[in-house]
Amino acid sequence: MSLLIGAASSLLALGGGSAPGDTIYEFQAAEAAEWYIVNDGVMGGISSSEFLDSGEGYAVFAGTLSLENNGGFASVRGMVPDGAMSDHAGVALRVRGDGRTYQVRFRTDRRFDGIAYMAEIQPQAGEWETIVIPFSEFEATWRGRTPRAAEPLNTGAIGQIGLLIGDKDEGPFRLEVRWIRASG
């Protein structure tokens, strides 16, 4: 496997678990937008992760979650093209999981830190499925807490999307992602 570079495009029709909407990422080509890792090492933890191109038309977010040194999360982020989520009601992901709980996260800027908006998913182990999450289900969070007076998610300002695992269950994890689309 090689380091994943996702293809950011819009209005691209894909097969395999079809859901309407504009494609933000489809992981069948290696071009356009790099995803990057943000693990608990930023605060002393030792969790590890990688985001790889499977070579089979999907990305793999995998690693090992550790609670040592006050750690406990692993994540990956990618940029969202300006305005790509505007005029949509939610996000759809085609994923195959390991039965663990993951967070889908949005940031309304391109900064490293600050408020994120998250919703949890728990894909079935070993089965491809399409998960659709309405934007109304995303809650503001900052370092694991709900910030006071946080504004609702402004879909027109979304600049980053991320996947995070922080379920306090030490050990290996694996989430496969075929595509991510704005939906509705």
N, C-alpha and C positions, 0 to 999 in steps of 0.2 A: 504494500500500500504506500501511496505517496501523500504528502501533505495536501489537504483538501483546499482547493480554490473553487468556490461555488460560482455558478453562472447567474448573474442577476439580469433578469429580463422581464418584460411585461407582455401580457397578452399572448403567452405561449401555451398552446394546447398540448397536454401530456396524457399518456395512457396510464393505466395501473392505478385504480382507486380515484377515479375522476371526481373532482369537485369544482364547481364553477368559481371563477375568480381570476385575478391577475397574478401571475407567477412572480414571486419575489426571489426565490431561489429554486432551482432544480439541479440536482446533483448528478447530472450526466455528462457535464463538460467541465473542463478545468480552465476557466477564464473569468475575468472581471473582478470579483470581490473576494478579498481574503477574510477569513474568520480567524480570530485570535483567542488564545486561552487566557482565562483569568481564574486562578485557583486560590485556595486559602493561604498559599505561600505569601500573599500580600500582607498577611497579618500573623505570620509565623507557623502556619499549618504545613502539613506535608502531603496533602492529597495530590494526586497526579491525574492528568487527563491528556487526551489528544483528540484531534478532529481530523479524520482521514478520509480520503476518497477510496471507496471499496474497490473501484475498478469495475463495478457491476451496476452502476447507475444510482448509487445512494452513498450518503456520507455516514461515517461511524463516529459517534461521540462516545469514547470509552476511557476507562481508567480505573483508579482505585481511590475510594473515599476513606479518609483517615480522620479520627477525632483527636489525634495527638496534637500537643502544643496549641490547644484551643482552636483547632481547625474544624473542618466539617463541610466544606463545599468545593465543588469543581464546576467550572462553567466555560462556555465558549460564546463568542459574540461575532456578529456580522453586521455590516452597514446595510441600511435600507435606503433605496433610492428616494430622493425628495418627492413627497406627495404620493408615494406608492400605496399608502394605506388610507388616503383620503377617500371619502365617498363610499366606504365599505363598512359593513356591520361587524366584521370579525376577521379571524385568521383561521386557516385550515392547514393541517400538517398531515403528511402521509408518513407514518412511522411504524417501526417494529421495535418493541421494547423488551425488557427483561422482567417486567412485573413491578419495577420500582417506580416511585413517584418523582417526577421531574417538574421543573418550572419552565414555562415559556415567559420570557421577559422582554419588555419594550422600554426603551429610553427615548425621551423626546429631544435629545441632543446627541452630540457625538463625543461628549466628554467621557472620561474614564469612570468618574464617581458621581454620585448624586441619586436622586429619586429614580426608581425603576417601577414599572407596573407589571405585576405578575399574576399568572393563573397557573394552577397545577394540573398536570395530566398524569395518568397512570396507565400507559399502554399495556395490553396483555403481553405476556411473555411469548415470544416466537411467532406472533401473528401480525401481518401487515394490516394496519387499520388507518382510516382517515378520521382525524379528530378535528372538529370545528369548535372554536371558542369565540363566543360573542365578545366584542370589546367591552361590553358592560360588566363582564365578569373579572376584568383585570383590576387589581387593587394596588394602590400605591404602597411602596415599601422602600426603606432605606436601612441597610445593614441589619435586616431581620426585624425591623420595627415599623409600625405604621406611623408615618410622619403626620404631625398636626397640620391641619388646614391645607392638605395637599389637594391640588386641583384634580378634577377627573382627567383621564387619559385624553389628550388632544391627538386624535389620529392623524391630523394633517401635519403634525410636528414630529412624528416618529422618525428617528434617525438611526436606531440600532434595534436589532433583535438578538436575543440570547437564549441559550438553553442552560439550565443550572440543575445540579443535583445537590441536595443538602438534607437528606432524609434521616440523618443521624444513624444510618445503618452502615457500619464499616465494611469495606470489602469492594470487590470488583463491580463495575456497572457497564452497561452497553445499551446505547440507544441509536438505532439506525434511522436516517431521515432521507426519504426519496425526494420530497419537495415541500415548499412552504409557499402558501398563496394568501393574498387578501381575498376575503370571501364576503358574499352578500351585498 
